[in-house]
Amino acid sequence: MDESIIRLSVPALPSYARCVRMMAANLAVLCSMSVDEVEDARMAAEEAFVCACATGPSTCDMTFWISDQSLRMAFSLGGTMPAEDDALAEQVSLAELLLSAVSDSYEIAEDESMIYVTKLAGGADAE
């Protein structure tokens, strides 16, 4: 399959997390991922969405790139990540810990404007 690009914009509210999870899971299926890989992609999307919501945007814009070998995701942030003494910082730290466990790679852009997440299908080599 050639790479396809899907864009989604949702209000940055917890009630939309299910939409984000389901979109990521469905796209992971299109990448021929295993059941465990689909679950990891679903969890990674949810955790990235949680991080994005913690930065206070009104909406979260997402881009998904799918191919035979990977699902890549980008989530827009509303500003800077919460400071260590902010009440949301613990939630963001937990989300980052989970992202490191369920994705093949994740990165917060240096300017803190985006979170990038990659899930590879079938143990493909890192891109």
Buried (B, 14 or more C-beta within 10 A) or exposed (E): EEEEEBEBEBEBEEEBBEBBBEBBBBBBBBBEBEEEBBBBBBBBBBBBBBBBBBBEBEBBBBBBBBBEBBBBBBBBBBEEBBEEEEEBBEBBBEBBEBBEEBBBBBEBEEEEBBBBBBBBBEEBEEE
